[in-house]
């Protein structure tokens, strides 16, 4: 499925299509990016029967020593059965800081930019799958990974997940949906 434009408007169709394809393949894990929790709440409604892992920004991403997702939302999602992972971006992390201070090309940032040729949401879907794997939140079986372009969700991939230390073992098995224009 292809969307005419990226963004939040595609959240429900992305989640619906992701759940449909996941059910067809017999998958039971969905990993998704969420900043404040909205996409995770939408997944609870539109992806019944899946184990949901919501990945959000690391503490200090926007303000030093502050979490982007409120503790109240994190606790509520956890109480509803969502596993919440707060982690450093797998495809930037410290390298972004090095690049800002010293300039030049950094290999991990090149990987991230290369993945963006498929769209920001597709890059994010790969990234959150790595972050969830590193947090110990995944079984190791194929997953549906969902990302977005700024707000909401607009890309869903079927992924064989891998940890950062074995990144090149990760496999994008299918692109379920993504924006055609981005």
N, C-alpha and C positions, 0 to 999 in steps of 0.2 A: 504494500500500500504506500502510495506517495502523496504527500501533502503539498498544496500549492505554495505554502509559506511556512516558515518556522514559527514556533512559539506556543504559548499557553493554550491557545484555541484548540490545539491538537491533543491536549492531555487526555480527555475521555476517550477519543477514538484510539489513541496510542495504547492506553491501558486495556481497552476492550479487545483490540486486535492482538495484543501481547498475551492476554489470558486465553483467547481462542486458540492461538498457535501453540502456546504452552500446553494446553489440554490435549491438542492433537498429538503432540510429541510425547505426552506422558510426563512432562516436567512438573515439578512441584515447588520450585524456588524462583522468586522474582527479587531482583536487586534493583533499586531505583535511587536516583539522586533526588534529594529534597533539601531545601534550605530551611524553611520554617515549619515544614510538616504538611503543607497542603497536598502535595503529590502523594504522600504516604496515606493521608486520609482518603483521597480519591481512590487509591489502590485497594484499600479495605472494602470500599463499596463495589468496585468494578472488577476485582480479581479474587473472587471467593475461592477458597480451597487451596490457595498458594501460601507458602511460607514467605513472608515479606521481610526483606532487609532494606531499611532506609539508611542511606549514606548521606551525611551532611558535612559541612565545612568543619575544619579543625578549629579549636578554640584559638582566638586571636586573629582569625581571618580578616575580620573587618575592624575590630577594636581590640587592642591588647588585653589579653586575659578575659575576654568576654566570648561567650558562645553565641552563635547566630541563632540556633534553635533554643527556644526557652526551655528551661528545666520542666516547666509544667507540661508543655507539649511532648517533650521526650518521655516523661513519666506516663502520660496518657497513652501515647502510642505503644509504649512497652506493655502497659496494662491491657491493651487491646490485642496483644500478641505480635506486634511488630518488633523486630530486632533493630535497634538504632545503633549505627556506627558513626562516630565522630572521628575523622582521621585527616591527616595531611594528604593533599592531592598526590596521587601516585605518579602523575605525569608532569609534575613541576616541583613541588616541595622546595628543598634548599636550592635547587638549580635556578629557580626564578630569582631568588635573592642574589646569587652569584652573578647571574646575567645582568641584573639591574645595577649592581655595584661595579662590575668589571667589564661588562659588554662581552661580545663574542658569541659564538654558537655553543650551545650545550646539548649533548646528545639526547637527553630525555625531553627537552623542549622541542627538539627536531622531531622526535617520535610523536609528540602531542600535535604539533602542527601538521604532520603528515596525516594523522588520523582525521584531522579537521577537513581534509578534502572530501570526506564523506558527510560532513556537516558537524556542527558543534555538538549536537545531541548524540551522535554516534560516538564521537570521541569521549564524551562524558560517560556513556554506557560502558565502554571499555574500561575507563578509569575507575568507576565505582565498583566494577566487578573485581578489580585488583585490590582495591581498598577493603572490600568485604572479605576477600580471601585472606588478606594479611591480618584482618581482625579475628579470624577464626570463625566467621559467621556462615561459611558455606560448607556443603557436604563434599564438594569436589566433582559432583555430577554436573552435566550441562544445566545452564540457567537461562532465564530471560533477564536481560539487562536493559534498563530503561534510563535514558538521559534526555536532556532538553537544551534548548538554546535560550539561555537567560532565565526565563520563568516557565514553569510547567514542564510537560514532557512532550517530545515530538519525535523520538526515535526509540525503537525497540530492536534488540539483537538477540539471537540465540548464540550463546557463548559457552565454550569450554573454558572455565576460569583457570587462572594461574596466579601465583604470588609474584610480587615484584622481582624476587630473586630468580624466577623462572619465566619471566615475561614472554619470551619467545616460544613458550609452549602453549600460550593462550591461543585459542582459535575462534574466529568469528565464523560460526557455522551458517548463520542466515541473517539477512537483514529483513526483519518483519515489516518495519515501516520507518519512514524518514521523510523529511522535507525534500522535495525536488529542487526547490529554489531556496537558497540560503546565502 
